């Protein structure tokens, strides 16, 4: 399964998708009591924004994604940092049941899904992950802020209008970040058999430049819809003309659903 994050889109993703604050990683480690004895699965790992920093906190990480270009860039990042305990696997959520054979008898301390669950069949996925987790382990579903064009700020509303006009479509998908999304995922986790489900939040503020806004937008456009190399400068200029002068303040709320096994 491919969702269009290939080629130049993957390059934008690696460069402009924000990482996760260390406090979020600290929270994950504490919630599941992760140690060097644990294996962790990062499903929909992208270019490694979670898998790479987690690798220094656990015994091993499996980064799994359906896009070869994403995995190529994640592998390069891990290599630059000298990481030797990350395995990169081409696969989607439907391939999770096959991981049992790959892992042997070693259970997962945690399966983490960062801003990717909206591409997956989450009810079936949660059921497939439950038997792979050790006692006290489980699933973390992390949403790293709303899409730039759906935020409650004047510049975000201008960006949304500009993009909707350019692509002739309404931009309404919340990408798993809305309160309704989180409630739906929490119910599905409980229904799958996770008996300890809670949500943690972390708020922080950043200021973005125009290049960062444009790069982040391009990282979210499927490869088939991304303006071609000849049109990309005009696309960027169009956004720059529409937006007020930088910097652009962004209030980011990271929400983490923690679902643990207690059997």
ZIFENFEN-V895863 format. One record per backbone hydrogen bond with DSSP energy under -0.5 kcal/mol. CO is the residue of the C=O (numbers start at 1). NH is the residue of the N-H. E is the energy in kcal/mol with one decimal. If there is no record, write none. Layout:
co=CO nh=NH e=E
co=CO nh=NH e=E
This chain:
co=4 nh=6 e=-1.3
co=4 nh=223 e=-2.6
co=6 nh=9 e=-1.6
co=7 nh=11 e=-1.4
co=8 nh=12 e=-2.6
co=9 nh=13 e=-2.5
co=10 nh=14 e=-2.5
co=11 nh=15 e=-1.8
co=12 nh=16 e=-3.2
co=12 nh=17 e=-0.5
co=13 nh=17 e=-1.7
co=21 nh=24 e=-1.3
co=21 nh=25 e=-1.3
co=22 nh=26 e=-2.6
co=23 nh=27 e=-2.0
co=24 nh=28 e=-2.1
co=25 nh=29 e=-2.4
co=26 nh=30 e=-2.3
co=27 nh=31 e=-2.5
co=28 nh=32 e=-1.7
co=29 nh=34 e=-2.0
co=30 nh=33 e=-0.7
co=35 nh=38 e=-1.9
co=35 nh=59 e=-0.9
co=38 nh=59 e=-1.5
co=38 nh=60 e=-1.7
co=39 nh=109 e=-3.0
co=39 nh=110 e=-1.0
co=40 nh=42 e=-0.5
co=40 nh=62 e=-3.0
co=41 nh=43 e=-0.7
co=41 nh=112 e=-3.2
co=42 nh=45 e=-0.6
co=42 nh=64 e=-2.6
co=45 nh=48 e=-2.1
co=45 nh=49 e=-0.6
co=48 nh=52 e=-1.9
co=49 nh=20 e=-0.5
co=50 nh=54 e=-2.0
co=51 nh=55 e=-1.3
co=52 nh=55 e=-0.6
co=53 nh=56 e=-0.6
co=54 nh=57 e=-2.1
co=54 nh=58 e=-0.8
co=60 nh=40 e=-2.1
co=61 nh=63 e=-0.6
co=61 nh=87 e=-2.8
co=62 nh=42 e=-3.0
co=62 nh=64 e=-0.6
co=63 nh=89 e=-3.1
co=64 nh=44 e=-2.6
co=64 nh=45 e=-1.9
co=65 nh=91 e=-1.6
co=66 nh=68 e=-0.6
co=67 nh=71 e=-1.9
co=68 nh=72 e=-2.4
co=69 nh=73 e=-2.0
co=70 nh=74 e=-2.3
co=71 nh=75 e=-2.8
co=72 nh=76 e=-1.8
co=73 nh=77 e=-2.0
co=74 nh=78 e=-2.4
co=75 nh=79 e=-2.4
co=76 nh=80 e=-2.3
co=77 nh=81 e=-1.3
co=78 nh=83 e=-2.5
co=79 nh=82 e=-1.4
co=85 nh=61 e=-2.4
co=87 nh=63 e=-2.8
co=87 nh=89 e=-0.6
co=89 nh=65 e=-1.9
co=89 nh=91 e=-0.7
co=92 nh=95 e=-1.9
co=93 nh=96 e=-1.4
co=95 nh=98 e=-1.2
co=96 nh=99 e=-2.1
co=97 nh=100 e=-1.0
co=98 nh=101 e=-0.8
co=98 nh=102 e=-1.1
co=99 nh=103 e=-2.7
co=100 nh=104 e=-1.1
co=103 nh=106 e=-1.6
co=105 nh=107 e=-0.7
co=107 nh=39 e=-0.6
co=108 nh=134 e=-2.6
co=109 nh=138 e=-0.8
co=110 nh=41 e=-2.4
co=111 nh=140 e=-2.5
co=112 nh=43 e=-2.1
co=113 nh=115 e=-0.7
co=113 nh=142 e=-2.6
co=116 nh=119 e=-1.8
co=117 nh=120 e=-2.1
co=120 nh=122 e=-1.3
co=121 nh=125 e=-2.3
co=122 nh=126 e=-2.7
co=123 nh=127 e=-1.6
co=124 nh=128 e=-1.9
co=125 nh=129 e=-2.1
co=126 nh=130 e=-1.7
co=127 nh=131 e=-0.6
co=129 nh=132 e=-1.6
co=129 nh=133 e=-0.7
co=130 nh=133 e=-1.4
co=132 nh=108 e=-3.4
co=134 nh=137 e=-2.2
co=137 nh=261 e=-2.7
co=138 nh=111 e=-2.4
co=139 nh=259 e=-2.6
co=140 nh=113 e=-2.6
co=140 nh=142 e=-0.6
co=141 nh=257 e=-2.7
co=142 nh=115 e=-3.0
co=142 nh=144 e=-0.5
co=143 nh=145 e=-1.0
co=143 nh=255 e=-2.0
co=147 nh=150 e=-2.1
co=148 nh=151 e=-0.7
co=151 nh=153 e=-1.6
co=153 nh=157 e=-2.1
co=154 nh=158 e=-1.9
co=155 nh=159 e=-2.3
co=156 nh=160 e=-2.5
co=157 nh=161 e=-2.2
co=158 nh=162 e=-2.4
co=159 nh=163 e=-2.5
co=160 nh=164 e=-2.8
co=161 nh=165 e=-2.1
co=162 nh=166 e=-2.1
co=163 nh=167 e=-2.7
co=164 nh=168 e=-1.0
co=164 nh=169 e=-1.2
co=170 nh=172 e=-0.8
co=174 nh=177 e=-1.3
co=178 nh=182 e=-2.1
co=179 nh=183 e=-2.3
co=180 nh=184 e=-2.2
co=181 nh=185 e=-2.4
co=182 nh=186 e=-2.5
co=183 nh=187 e=-2.3
co=184 nh=188 e=-1.9
co=185 nh=189 e=-2.3
co=186 nh=190 e=-2.1
co=187 nh=191 e=-2.6
co=188 nh=192 e=-1.7
co=189 nh=193 e=-0.6
co=189 nh=194 e=-2.0
co=190 nh=193 e=-1.2
co=193 nh=195 e=-0.6
co=196 nh=260 e=-2.6
co=198 nh=258 e=-3.1
co=200 nh=256 e=-3.0
co=202 nh=254 e=-3.2
co=204 nh=252 e=-2.9
co=206 nh=250 e=-3.0
co=208 nh=247 e=-0.6
co=208 nh=248 e=-2.6
co=209 nh=213 e=-1.9
co=210 nh=214 e=-2.6
co=211 nh=215 e=-2.7
co=212 nh=216 e=-2.3
co=213 nh=217 e=-2.3
co=214 nh=218 e=-2.6
co=215 nh=219 e=-1.6
co=217 nh=220 e=-1.6
co=218 nh=221 e=-0.7
co=220 nh=222 e=-0.6
co=222 nh=225 e=-2.4
co=222 nh=226 e=-1.4
co=228 nh=231 e=-1.1
co=228 nh=232 e=-1.4
co=229 nh=233 e=-0.5
co=231 nh=235 e=-2.0
co=232 nh=236 e=-2.5
co=233 nh=237 e=-2.5
co=234 nh=238 e=-2.1
co=235 nh=239 e=-1.8
co=236 nh=240 e=-2.6
co=237 nh=241 e=-2.4
co=238 nh=242 e=-1.6
co=239 nh=243 e=-2.3
co=247 nh=249 e=-0.6
co=248 nh=208 e=-2.6
co=250 nh=206 e=-2.4
co=250 nh=252 e=-0.8
co=252 nh=204 e=-2.4
co=252 nh=254 e=-0.6
co=253 nh=145 e=-1.0
co=253 nh=255 e=-0.6
co=254 nh=202 e=-1.9
co=255 nh=143 e=-2.7
co=255 nh=257 e=-0.5
co=256 nh=200 e=-2.7
co=256 nh=258 e=-0.6
co=257 nh=141 e=-2.1
co=257 nh=259 e=-0.5
co=258 nh=198 e=-2.5
co=259 nh=139 e=-2.3
co=260 nh=195 e=-0.7
co=260 nh=196 e=-1.3
co=261 nh=136 e=-1.0
